[in-house]
Amino acid sequence: MSPGKIFKRVATLCLALAVAVGVAGCGGSGDSGEKFIHIATGGTAGTYYPIGNSIADLITRDVKDVSASAQSTGASVANINMLASGQVEMAIVQNDIAYYALNGTELFDKKVDNLRGIASLYPETCQFVTLDGSGINSISDLRDKRVAVGAQGSGVEGNVRQILKVYGMTYDDISPQFLSFAEAADALRDGTVDAACLTAGYPTASVQNIASQKSIRLIPLDSDKIDALIAEYPFYTRTTIPANTYQGFSAEVPTVSVMAILVATDKLDAQLGYDITKAMFARGEKLSAAHSVGKLIKKETALNGMNFIKMNEGAEKFLKE
């Protein structure tokens, strides 16, 4: 047989093997009856990815005939789209993004109405940061100020618009700067913005970085405004950032959080939902070891911020036991 024919035959066999492996890894069950669960997370440098990997390890270890893996993705919006198209079976997303998807608003042109909740994980807190001496002591003081509101169309930017709304304000009342976390931190430090909003678990590295160089203060939200916000947008939860979270700032700060949540679709059956949720919470130390926010993932708070989404029946059963 000529070298050319040998090459073509080997290439054909490799292609067939690749297709077979691809089919086996696309979810559902393999020939052995083993089920595959793919969990959409976020970037490898973020929080979702290590937490998702830890959850996948727990599922693989403790749920019979199930193998799970975490996938690095573009985070919440991308994850919802991957769930809707059947590319993954589970995903970690912000609960406000899930709310928008269920209702076909904000970032979604049509409803993704087959989402099902598995568990609430940990809070991602809305933090309004300014420099000490700026004269900004409340959200109302942001009028006519340069405010970093997050990247255009981001979840953070949506949070800012909604919070301004309960204060009777819009972007017309401020000078909005559409900046990423890193850009906002640099701008605040350099004095090219007066305040910045970041939605992330605290302590947030970018805020810690500013606090190590400049005296900062966090801007509190008024209690009645928090109540109004939660009444209109049920994905928010009341949060208090503890005193001394950041260097040089010793006050407690009332604010709100959205939640990082684990979701699936209605294709995940109740028994598997029960088994997966049980596996997650049976070994909490594994989640704590994966990332510092893991210590906040607890069974007793696993329904926080989930009142707007239909739960997987099995997951809900376990969380209420």
MARMITOR-68848 format. One record per residue: residue in one letter; z, x, y of N, C-alpha, C, O in turn. Coordinates in steps of 0.02 Angstrom, whole numbers, padded with zeros to 5 digits, always signed. Atoms other than C-alpha are relative to their C-alpha. Layout:
! MARMITOR-68848
aZXYZXYZXYZXY
...
END
This chain:
! MARMITOR-68848
m+00000+00043-00059+00000+00000+00000+00000+00045+00062+00037+00093+00065
s+00006-00041-00059-00048+00068+00170+00064-00005+00042+00100-00055+00038
p-00058+00004-00044+00088+00112+00299+00000-00061+00045+00052-00089+00060
g+00003+00058-00044+00024-00028+00410+00023-00063-00035+00059-00104-00007
k-00020+00060+00038+00045-00159+00273+00075+00001-00015+00108-00051-00013
i-00072-00005+00014+00218-00093+00229+00039-00020+00062+00088-00057+00058
f-00035+00018-00063+00270-00107+00412-00002-00075+00011+00049-00105+00029
k+00005+00072-00012+00205-00285+00425+00045-00039-00048+00076-00088-00027
r-00042+00036+00048+00297-00337+00265+00074+00006+00018+00111-00042+00015
v-00070-00010-00020+00462-00260+00324+00015-00042+00062+00068-00072+00066
a-00011+00038-00062+00441-00341+00495+00007-00074-00016+00049-00109+00013
t-00004+00070+00019+00411-00510+00412+00067-00017-00031+00097-00068-00016
l-00065+00011+00032+00567-00493+00304+00056+00001+00051+00102-00039+00047
c-00052-00004-00052+00672-00442+00456+00001-00062+00043+00054-00087+00060
l+00004+00060-00040+00609-00590+00555+00030-00059-00038+00067-00099-00009
a-00027+00054+00040+00651-00709+00413+00076+00004-00004+00110-00047+00001
l-00072-00009+00002+00825-00635+00399+00032-00019+00066+00084-00051+00068
a-00027+00016-00066+00853-00650+00587+00002-00075+00011+00051-00101+00038
v+00001+00073-00007+00801-00833+00584+00056-00032-00040+00090-00077-00017
a-00052+00028+00043+00918-00868+00439+00069+00010+00030+00110-00036+00029
v-00064-00014-00031+01064-00784+00526+00010-00044+00062+00065-00069+00073
g-00005+00041-00060+01025-00877+00687+00017-00071-00016+00059-00102+00017
v-00015+00069+00019+01024-01045+00600+00072-00007-00023+00105-00056-00005
a-00069+00004+00026+01189-01008+00512+00051+00004+00056+00106-00023+00049
g-00048-00009-00054+01271-00962+00678-00004-00051+00056+00027-00042+00108
c+00011+00047-00054+01216-01113+00779+00050-00058+00002+00038-00107+00038
g-00049+00054+00001+01369-01220+00744-00009-00043-00062-00056-00032-00101
g+00003+00041+00059+01402-01353+00613+00028+00037-00060+00075+00076-00053
s-00027-00030+00061+01428-01297+00433-00052+00043-00034-00111+00028-00034
g+00043-00043+00039+01356-01156+00331-00003-00025-00072+00025-00077-00088
d+00008+00021+00069+01311-01163+00146+00068-00004-00035+00075-00044-00081
s-00065+00000+00032+01493-01128+00100+00044-00057+00024+00099-00066-00001
g-00041+00054-00028+01553-01278+00200+00041+00022+00059+00075-00019+00090
e-00037-00025-00057+01628-01167+00334-00031-00026+00065-00092-00026+00072
k+00024+00025-00064+01616-01240+00509+00004+00056+00052+00049+00098+00049
f+00002-00051-00053+01571-01134+00661+00014-00034+00067-00018-00083+00084
i-00017+00025-00066+01648-01165+00831-00014+00055+00051+00014+00110+00047
h+00015-00046-00053+01575-01078+00983+00035-00024+00063+00027-00082+00083
i-00039+00019-00059+01687-01077+01138-00031+00035+00061-00030+00097+00065
a+00027-00028-00062+01604-01053+01309+00058+00018+00046+00104-00021+00054
t-00057-00023-00041+01716-00953+01426-00023+00018+00071-00038-00027+00110
g+00021-00023-00067+01668-00848+01580-00021+00072-00006-00037+00096-00060
g+00018-00070+00000+01630-00671+01630+00052+00043-00036+00110+00023-00039
t-00046-00042+00040+01708-00530+01528+00056+00029+00042+00107+00049+00015
a-00052-00028-00044+01807-00470+01680+00049-00053+00025+00098-00037+00058
g-00042+00054-00025+01884-00641+01713+00056-00018-00049+00073+00020-00094
t-00056+00023+00040+02025-00742+01635-00022-00042-00060+00007-00037-00114
y+00022+00046+00053+01929-00870+01532-00019+00038-00064-00004+00016-00119
y+00026-00035+00060+01851-00739+01416+00056+00025-00046+00054+00010-00105
p-00053-00021+00046+02011-00656+01349+00041-00058-00029+00061-00056-00087
i-00036+00059+00026+02099-00825+01334-00042-00034-00053-00016-00054-00105
g+00044+00031+00050+01948-00897+01244-00004+00039-00064-00006+00010-00118
n+00001-00043+00060+01942-00749+01126+00064-00010-00041+00061-00013-00102
s-00063+00010+00034+02126-00773+01085+00002-00067-00036+00025-00072-00093
i+00003+00066+00031+02101-00959+01052-00046+00001-00061-00030-00027-00113
a+00047-00005+00056+01951-00919+00941+00033+00036-00059+00024+00015-00117
d-00035-00036+00054+02056-00794+00841+00051-00044-00035+00057-00043-00096
l-00050+00044+00029+02194-00922+00816-00032-00053-00043-00007-00070-00097
i+00036+00051+00039+02070-01054+00757-00025+00030-00066-00016+00001-00119
t+00027-00033+00060+01986-00933+00636+00055+00015-00050+00046+00008-00110
r-00055-00019+00043+02154-00877+00568+00035-00060-00033+00052-00057-00092
d-00045+00053+00023+02244-01044+00551-00033-00067-00016+00001-00111-00043
v+00033+00062+00017+02114-01182+00532-00046+00012-00060-00092+00052-00057
k+00036-00011+00063+02046-01194+00355-00075-00014+00007-00095-00064+00036
d+00072+00007+00003+01859-01168+00333-00034-00005+00069-00087-00035+00076
v+00030-00001-00067+01828-01143+00519-00001+00071+00026+00049+00107+00021
s+00008-00065-00032+01763-00986+00604-00019-00012+00073-00067-00047+00087
a+00012+00011-00072+01770-00979+00795-00015+00065+00035+00009+00118+00015
s+00015-00059-00041+01701-00859+00924-00006-00021+00073-00026-00077+00088
a+00006+00012-00071+01707-00846+01113-00065+00030+00026-00086+00084+00004
q+00061-00024-00030+01549-00826+01217+00010+00011+00074+00038-00032+00109
s-00001-00013-00071+01538-00745+01388-00054-00040+00034-00112-00040+00012
t+00048+00045-00033+01454-00866+01510+00009+00005+00076+00047+00046+00102
g-00006+00005-00072+01434-00910+01693+00057-00045+00022+00059-00065+00080
a-00061+00040-00013+01597-01012+01683-00014-00075+00006-00062-00100-00023
s-00008+00072+00008+01633-01195+01720-00064-00041+00000-00076-00079-00047
v+00060+00042-00003+01467-01272+01775-00047+00016-00058-00073-00029-00090
a+00042-00021+00056+01367-01171+01649+00028-00026-00066-00009-00047-00110
n-00032+00021+00062+01493-01216+01514-00010-00075-00013-00022-00095-00070
i+00012+00072+00008+01476-01403+01546-00072-00012-00023-00084-00053-00068
n+00070+00008+00019+01287-01388+01533-00012+00023-00072-00052-00007-00108
m+00007-00023+00070+01303-01289+01370+00029-00050-00049+00001-00060-00102
l-00028+00053+00042+01416-01424+01297-00049-00059-00005-00062-00085-00059
a+00044+00059-00001+01296-01561+01351-00063+00011-00041-00090-00036-00071
s+00061-00015+00038+01148-01473+01269+00014+00019-00073-00033+00031-00111
g-00017-00015+00069+01243-01437+01108-00001+00074-00017+00000+00091-00076
q+00001-00071+00014+01238-01248+01128+00068+00027-00022+00072+00077-00058
v-00068-00018+00020+01427-01236+01107+00038-00064-00019+00018-00119+00000
e-00040+00057+00022+01560-01348+01030+00061-00011+00044+00087-00067+00048
m-00058+00004-00043+01703-01310+01151-00011+00044+00061-00054+00088+00060
a+00007-00041-00060+01725-01237+01325+00064-00002+00041+00101-00050+00039
i-00053-00001-00050+01854-01184+01454-00033-00013+00067-00082+00020+00086
v+00028+00017-00065+01819-01263+01623+00057-00019+00048+00112-00033+00026
q-00046+00028-00048+01908-01309+01784-00002-00076-00005-00056-00105-00015
n+00000+00073+00010+01964-01490+01776-00036-00037+00056-00061-00092+00045
d+00038+00033-00052+01886-01531+01944-00075+00000-00017-00110-00049-00002
i+00070-00003+00021+01717-01475+01876-00013-00051-00055-00066-00083-00056
a+00007+00051+00053+01745-01585+01722-00002-00070+00031-00040-00113+00008
y-00001+00065-00035+01785-01731+01839-00068-00014+00032-00094-00070+00026
y+00066+00009-00031+01623-01705+01935-00053-00016-00054-00096-00059-00043
a+00049+00011+00054+01525-01697+01771+00006-00071-00028-00044-00104-00039
l-00011+00067+00027+01603-01857+01704-00025-00055+00046-00047-00108+00024
n+00018+00050-00049+01563-01949+01865-00070+00011+00030-00093-00030+00070
g+00066-00013-00026+01394-01870+01903+00000+00012+00075-00044-00013+00110
t-00005-00013-00072+01449-01808+02075+00001+00075+00014+00000+00116-00032
e-00003-00069-00023+01454-01647+02176-00055+00042-00032-00113+00038-00011
l+00047-00047+00029+01369-01517+02065-00044-00029-00055-00085+00007-00084
f+00035+00031+00056+01299-01641+01937-00039-00062+00023-00011-00107+00054
d+00043+00056-00021+01152-01759+01965+00008-00061-00045-00006-00117-00024
k-00011+00056+00045+01194-01865+01813+00064+00011-00039+00088+00067-00045
k-00064-00002+00034+01349-01906+01713-00005+00037-00067-00054+00029-00104
v-00008-00029+00067+01402-01800+01565+00061-00036-00029+00117-00012-00025
d-00056+00045+00015+01507-01940+01492+00028+00006-00071+00070-00034-00091
n-00026-00008+00068+01538-01876+01316+00050+00058-00005+00065+00081-00060
l-00051-00052+00002+01666-01743+01366+00065-00028-00027+00082-00086-00015
r-00066+00019+00026+01833-01749+01276+00049+00056+00012+00033+00115+00002
g-00052-00049-00013+01994-01661+01323+00033+00025-00064+00044-00014-00110
i-00039-00029+00055+02081-01543+01203+00070+00018+00026+00120-00004-00002
a-00065-00018-00028+02220-01467+01310-00009+00030+00070-00059+00063+00084
s-00004-00034-00064+02264-01415+01486+00032+00068-00012+00080+00074-00049
l-00023-00068+00014+02292-01227+01492+00047+00027+00054+00107+00035+00041
y-00042-00030-00052+02356-01157+01658-00028-00018+00068-00087-00036+00073
p+00024+00019-00066+02345-01191+01845-00041+00054+00035-00027+00114+00028
e+00038-00043-00045+02216-01116+01962+00014-00027+00070-00009-00082+00088
t-00033+00026-00060+02299-01131+02131-00040+00012+00063-00068+00066+00073
c+00033-00005-00065+02223-01166+02302+00046+00039+00047+00100+00015+00065
q-00040-00044-00042+02287-01025+02411-00036+00013+00066-00088+00046+00068
f+00026-00014-00067+02254-01024+02598+00038+00059+00028+00099+00057+00036
v-00031-00063-00020+02287-00849+02661-00022+00018+00071-00080+00010+00089
t+00015-00025-00067+02298-00783+02839+00043+00062+00013+00088+00077-00027
l-00041-00058-00017+02368-00628+02923+00059-00022+00043+00053-00067+00084
d-00059+00014-00040+02542-00631+02996-00018+00013+00074-00049+00063+00090
g+00016-00007-00071+02529-00657+03184-00063-00036+00021-00081-00033+00080
s+00062+00036-00017+02370-00762+03175+00014-00064+00038-00031-00092+00069
g-00017+00064-00031+02463-00915+03241-00019-00059-00043-00012-00116-00021
i+00019+00054+00046+02401-01016+03091+00058-00014-00047+00074+00027-00090
n-00058+00017+00040+02550-01104+03013-00009-00062-00043+00033-00078-00085
s+00014+00060+00039+02471-01262+02943-00076-00008-00005-00114+00025+00030
i+00072+00012+00007+02302-01328+02887-00029-00026+00066-00086-00011+00083
s+00024+00026-00064+02288-01420+03054-00017+00056+00049-00061+00048+00092
d+00013-00057-00045+02292-01250+03141-00066+00035-00013-00085+00081+00023
l+00065-00031+00015+02126-01205+03060-00055-00025+00046-00111+00003+00044
r+00051+00025-00046+02033-01305+03192-00026+00057+00044+00012+00097+00072
d+00034-00050-00041+01906-01195+03282+00009+00071-00025-00006+00119+00012
k-00010-00066+00028+01949-01049+03168-00056+00017-00050-00089-00027-00077
r+00048-00024+00050+01836-00943+03058+00035+00001-00068+00083+00037-00078
v-00034+00008+00064+01879-00991+02880-00048+00016-00057-00102-00014-00062
a+00038-00015+00060+01812-00914+02719+00014-00056-00051+00071-00065-00072
v-00009+00061+00039+01783-01069+02611-00028+00006-00071-00034-00044-00106
g+00029-00008+00066+01709-00994+02452-00076+00002+00004-00106-00014+00056
a+00073-00003+00002+01529-00969+02399-00029-00071+00004+00003-00119-00017
q+00033+00065-00009+01407-01110+02440-00005-00036-00068-00031-00007-00116
g+00004+00040+00061+01421-01248+02308+00050+00018-00053+00046-00008-00109
s-00050-00021+00050+01569-01166+02220+00056-00052-00005+00063-00096+00038
g-00058+00043+00007+01724-01255+02155+00048+00010+00058+00078-00039+00081
v-00045-00014-00056+01826-01169+02292-00022-00037+00062+00018-00067+00097
e+00027+00033-00059+01712-01237+02426+00013-00075-00003+00027-00107+00048
g-00016+00071+00008+01736-01412+02356+00073-00014+00014+00090-00063+00046
n-00072+00007-00014+01925-01389+02360+00014-00001+00074+00053-00042+00098
v-00012-00005-00073+01920-01339+02544-00022-00064+00034+00014-00091+00076
r+00025+00062-00032+01814-01490+02593+00047-00058-00012+00061-00098+00033
q-00044+00055+00017+01931-01609+02503+00068+00006+00035+00096-00045+00057
i-00064-00010-00034+02089-01533+02577-00008-00012+00075+00035-00044+00106
l+00012+00015-00070+02016-01536+02752-00005-00075+00012+00019-00100+00063
k+00010+00072-00008+01970-01718+02725+00066-00038+00009+00070-00082+00051
v-00063+00037-00006+02151-01775+02700+00037+00018+00064+00085-00016+00084
y-00027-00018-00066+02193-01686+02863-00044-00029+00056-00033-00013+00115
g+00044+00030-00051+02057-01786+02952-00049+00049+00029-00071+00041+00086
m+00044-00052-00024+01945-01633+02967-00061+00007-00045-00061-00013-00103
t+00060-00018+00038+01772-01578+02912-00020+00071+00021+00014+00103+00060
y+00025-00067-00020+01672-01417+02925-00019+00002+00074-00023+00056+00103
d+00016+00001-00071+01625-01474+03100+00060+00023+00042+00052+00043+00100
d-00061-00018-00037+01806-01436+03150+00019+00073-00008+00063+00098+00027
i-00014-00071+00010+01805-01257+03086-00066+00037+00002-00120+00007+00009
s+00061-00041+00007+01682-01113+03076-00001+00025-00072+00027+00078-00087
p-00003-00019+00071+01651-01106+02887-00041+00063-00015-00097+00071+00009
q+00034-00062+00023+01606-00938+02810-00005-00004-00076+00046-00005-00110
f+00011+00010+00072+01530-00953+02636+00001+00069-00035-00050+00101-00042
l-00011-00067+00027+01602-00797+02553+00032-00004-00068+00071-00049-00083
s-00033-00006+00065+01651-00746+02378+00072+00025+00009+00092+00041+00065
f-00069-00025-00004+01831-00695+02336+00003+00069+00032+00040+00081+00079
a-00002-00069-00024+01795-00511+02365-00022+00005+00072+00009+00041+00112
e+00024-00001-00069+01697-00542+02524+00052-00030+00048+00062-00005+00103
a-00051+00032-00041+01833-00658+02591+00059+00047+00012+00085+00050+00068
a-00056-00047-00007+01968-00528+02559-00017+00055+00049+00023+00074+00091
d+00021-00052-00046+01869-00394+02649-00004-00026+00071+00017+00008+00118
a+00007+00029-00067+01832-00510+02795+00067-00013+00032+00076-00003+00092
l-00067+00013-00026+02014-00560+02814+00034+00065+00021+00065+00069+00074
r-00030-00065-00015+02072-00380+02808-00032+00031+00062+00002+00063+00103
d+00036-00031-00056+01938-00328+02934+00003-00042+00063-00020-00019+00116
g-00007+00042-00059+01975-00473+03052-00062-00039+00018-00067-00064+00074
t+00060+00039-00016+01804-00557+03040+00006-00073-00021-00038-00113-00005
v-00019+00070+00010+01883-00718+02975+00074-00006+00017+00111+00044+00015
d-00070+00012-00018+02049-00797+03026+00042-00022-00060+00102-00013-00060
a-00035+00023+00060+02093-00871+02857-00051-00004-00057-00111-00006-00046
a+00043+00004+00059+02025-00880+02681+00034-00044-00053+00095-00044-00059
c-00027+00039+00056+02045-01001+02536-00027+00029-00066-00087+00043-00072
l+00019-00023+00066+02044-00940+02356+00033-00047-00050+00091-00066-00042
t-00028+00041+00054+02068-01047+02201+00002+00043-00063-00049+00057-00094
a-00008-00046+00056+02139-00938+02063+00074+00000-00021+00117-00020+00017
g-00069-00008+00022+02294-00906+01960+00036+00052+00043+00007+00103+00062
y-00037-00048-00041+02430-00821+02060+00045+00043-00045+00066+00020-00098
p+00026-00034-00058+02464-00682+02093-00074+00019-00010-00094+00039-00065
t+00071-00014+00003+02280-00656+02133-00012+00072+00025+00013+00091+00078
a+00009-00071-00015+02221-00475+02135-00026+00012+00070-00003+00058+00104
s+00029-00010-00066+02118-00493+02294+00051-00012+00055+00050+00022+00106
v-00052+00013-00049+02267-00566+02388+00052+00056-00003+00077+00078+00049
q-00046-00056+00007+02381-00430+02319-00027+00061+00037+00011+00099+00068
n+00032-00058-00033+02257-00302+02385+00008-00005+00076+00024+00045+00109
i-00009+00008-00072+02263-00375+02561+00073+00012+00019+00088+00046+00068
a-00071-00004-00016+02454-00388+02556+00026+00072-00003+00075+00089+00030
s-00021-00070+00004+02466-00203+02512-00020+00039+00063+00003+00094+00075
q+00026-00035-00060+02375-00160+02674+00019-00035+00066+00026-00003+00117
k-00014+00041-00059+02416-00301+02796+00057-00048-00015+00070-00065-00073
s-00051+00053+00008+02559-00424+02826-00036-00067-00003-00074-00085+00043
i+00034+00064+00009+02500-00592+02759+00050-00057+00001+00110-00047-00004
r-00039+00059+00013+02562-00769+02752-00045-00051-00034-00105-00053-00022
l+00037+00054+00032+02510-00915+02643+00014-00064+00039+00070-00076+00062
i-00005+00061-00040+02477-01081+02729+00020-00058-00046-00016-00073-00094
p-00022+00055+00043+02575-01228+02654-00040-00064+00013-00068-00073+00067
l+00027+00067-00008+02507-01403+02625+00059-00048+00008+00111-00041-00025
d-00052+00049-00012+02611-01549+02689+00006-00047-00060-00044-00064-00092
s-00013+00041+00059+02691-01659+02556-00040-00065+00000-00067-00084-00051
d+00037+00063-00003+02611-01821+02616-00075+00011-00009-00110-00032-00036
k+00072-00015+00008+02440-01737+02621-00015+00016-00073-00069+00000-00099
i+00008-00013+00072+02465-01676+02442-00003-00066-00038-00045-00074-00083
d+00001+00066+00032+02505-01855+02389-00067-00035+00010-00095-00064-00036
a+00064+00032-00015+02348-01919+02476-00057+00033-00038-00103-00001-00062
l+00052-00037+00036+02242-01783+02395-00001-00020-00073-00054-00033-00102
i-00004+00017+00071+02304-01822+02220-00020-00072-00012-00051-00087-00064
a+00019+00071+00007+02281-02009+02248-00076-00008-00001-00102-00050-00037
e+00072+00006-00003+02098-01983+02290-00036+00042-00053-00088+00023-00079
y+00032-00046+00048+02060-01837+02173+00051+00015-00055+00092+00060-00048
p-00054-00004+00050+02163-01856+02013+00003+00065-00040+00048+00074-00081
f-00002-00064+00036+02121-01682+01948+00048+00049+00032+00064+00100+00001
y-00047-00046-00032+02240-01600+02072+00071-00010-00027+00090-00065-00047
t-00071+00003+00017+02421-01559+02026+00040+00035+00054+00017+00084+00084
r-00044-00030-00050+02565-01519+02143+00026+00066-00026+00046+00072-00084
t-00020-00068+00020+02612-01334+02140+00042+00032+00055+00029+00020+00115
t-00036-00041-00047+02739-01221+02223-00009+00073-00019+00010+00094-00073
i+00007-00072+00012+02693-01037+02238+00069+00031+00014+00095+00023+00069
p-00068-00026-00009+02859-00945+02213+00005+00051+00057-00043+00085+00073
a-00013-00052-00051+02937-00838+02350-00011+00068-00030+00000+00079-00090
n+00010-00070+00020+02893-00653+02341-00056+00009-00051-00059+00060-00085
t+00059-00008+00044+02735-00685+02241-00043+00058+00026-00073+00095-00013
y+00039-00053-00030+02650-00569+02364+00044+00045+00044+00092+00021+00076
q-00038-00050-00037+02717-00411+02445+00009-00020+00073-00040-00035+00108
g-00014+00011-00070+02802-00443+02611+00002-00073+00022+00012-00087+00081
f-00002+00071-00018+02797-00634+02604+00051-00035-00045+00040-00041-00106
s-00058+00022+00040+02960-00713+02548+00009-00076-00003+00060-00099-00029
a-00008+00073-00001+02931-00901+02573-00033-00033-00060-00084-00009-00084
e+00034+00043+00048+02894-01032+02441-00055-00039+00036-00048-00054+00095
v+00057+00033-00033+02728-01118+02474-00022-00060-00041-00048-00052-00096
p+00027+00059+00034+02688-01298+02426-00075-00005+00008-00101+00002+00063
t+00073+00006-00002+02506-01322+02381-00022-00041-00060+00018-00078-00089
v+00026+00036+00058+02396-01394+02244-00039+00048-00045-00060+00102-00024
s+00040-00039+00048+02308-01328+02090-00049-00046-00035-00037-00106-00043
v+00040+00030+00053+02164-01375+01981+00020+00035-00064+00052+00088-00062
m-00021-00029+00064+02187-01339+01797-00059+00028-00038-00113-00001-00039
a+00048-00024+00050+02091-01230+01677+00015-00040-00063+00071-00041-00087
i-00010+00043+00058+02065-01346+01529-00049+00017-00056-00103+00045-00044
l+00043-00009+00059+01992-01337+01354-00030-00068-00017+00007-00117-00026
v+00034+00063+00014+01862-01471+01319-00050+00008-00057-00070+00063-00074
a+00052+00003+00052+01741-01523+01183-00043-00061+00018-00041-00087+00074
t+00037+00063-00009+01622-01669+01161+00024-00049-00053+00067-00032-00094
d-00020+00051+00049+01638-01829+01059-00024+00017-00071-00009-00020-00118
k+00022-00021+00067+01555-01736+00914+00055+00035-00039+00050+00042-00100
l-00056-00033+00034+01719-01645+00875+00046-00054-00028+00074-00093+00010
d-00038+00054+00029+01810-01756+00751+00075+00008+00011+00099+00062+00029
a-00071+00003-00016+01993-01806+00768+00041+00050-00041+00086+00082-00015
q-00039-00045+00042+02058-01705+00620-00008+00073+00022+00041+00111+00025
l+00012-00069-00023+01977-01545+00681+00033+00011+00068+00060+00064+00082
g-00034-00005-00065+02041-01580+00857+00075+00011-00009+00105+00050+00027
y-00072-00007+00014+02217-01597+00787+00014+00071-00025+00060+00104-00001
d-00012-00065+00031+02204-01438+00683-00009+00057+00051+00029+00105+00050
i+00013-00052-00051+02132-01335+00827+00058+00003+00050+00081+00057+00067
t-00054+00001-00049+02266-01391+00949+00065+00026-00029+00102+00062+00004
k-00060-00025+00034+02404-01358+00824-00003+00076-00007+00047+00110+00005
a+00007-00073+00008+02336-01183+00792+00012+00036+00066+00042+00089+00067
m-00008-00030-00066+02333-01146+00979+00073+00008+00018+00094+00061+00042
f-00068+00000-00025+02513-01191+01011+00052+00025-00050+00111+00033-00033
a-00047-00025+00050+02590-01129+00849+00017+00074+00011+00070+00097-00010
r-00010-00073-00011+02572-00947+00905-00011+00016+00073-00057+00053+00091
g+00008-00009-00072+02596-00949+01093+00003+00072+00022-00026+00090+00073
e-00005-00071-00019+02638-00764+01095-00068+00034-00001-00078+00083+00035
k+00067-00029+00002+02457-00726+01051-00037-00012+00065-00073+00032+00089
l+00032+00015-00063+02396-00813+01208+00031+00041+00057-00004+00064+00102
s-00034-00040-00051+02527-00724+01313-00023+00073-00002-00028+00105+00050
a+00022-00069+00007+02468-00557+01245-00071+00010+00024-00090+00065+00044
a+00070-00005-00019+02287-00596+01288-00008+00010+00075-00053+00046+00097
h+00005-00004-00073+02317-00615+01476+00066-00026+00028+00101-00064-00004
s-00064+00020-00030+02464-00639+01595+00006-00076+00008+00062-00102+00006
v-00005+00072-00007+02419-00823+01621+00015-00035-00066+00032-00094-00068
g-00013+00030+00066+02441-00850+01434+00070-00028-00007+00082-00075-00044
k-00069+00024+00005+02628-00873+01459+00008-00069+00031+00058-00103+00020
l-00002+00066-00031+02588-01030+01560-00030-00054-00045-00025-00114-00029
i+00032+00048+00045+02496-01113+01415+00053-00026-00049+00072+00009-00096
k-00055+00028+00039+02627-01228+01340-00017-00072-00021-00052-00108+00015
k+00012+00068+00025+02624-01387+01237+00026-00052+00048-00006-00104+00058
e-00030+00050-00044+02739-01477+01360-00039-00012+00064-00027-00061+00098
t+00040+00010-00061+02614-01454+01503-00074-00010-00017-00117-00008+00028
a+00070+00000+00023+02455-01474+01400-00038-00065+00017-00097-00070+00003
l+00035+00060-00022+02417-01648+01469-00003-00004+00077-00029-00052+00104
n+00003-00001-00073+02438-01600+01653-00071+00003+00025-00112+00043+00001
g+00067+00000-00030+02284-01640+01756-00054-00026-00046-00113-00013-00035
m+00049+00025+00048+02201-01729+01609-00005-00076+00002-00037-00106-00042
n-00005+00073-00001+02230-01910+01662-00067-00035+00012-00072-00096+00003
f+00064+00031-00015+02047-01939+01708-00050+00006-00058-00104-00024-00056
i+00047-00014+00054+01967-01880+01544+00025-00029-00066+00085-00026-00081
k-00019+00025+00065+01966-01963+01374+00015+00059-00046-00024+00106-00050
m-00020-00055+00043+02058-01853+01251-00030-00006-00070-00043-00062-00093
n+00014+00000+00071+02003-01803+01077+00061-00031-00034+00118-00009-00020
e-00057+00038+00028+02112-01920+00972+00048+00045-00039+00109+00035-00035
g-00043-00045+00038+02177-01782+00859+00040+00046+00044+00099+00057+00032
a-00036-00044-00047+02220-01665+01002+00055-00038+00035+00111-00013+00042
e-00050+00041-00035+02310-01805+01093+00058-00016-00046+00116-00015-00025
k-00052+00015+00048+02406-01851+00936+00049+00059-00007+00109+00050-00007
f-00043-00058+00008+02470-01673+00914+00042+00011+00063+00102+00025+00058
l-00036-00015-00062+02518-01653+01098+00055-00050+00015+00102-00036+00052
k-00051+00051-00011+02619-01814+01095+00052-00003-00055+00099-00043-00052
e-00050-00001+00054+02714-01774+00935+00065+00033+00022+00112+00039-00018
END
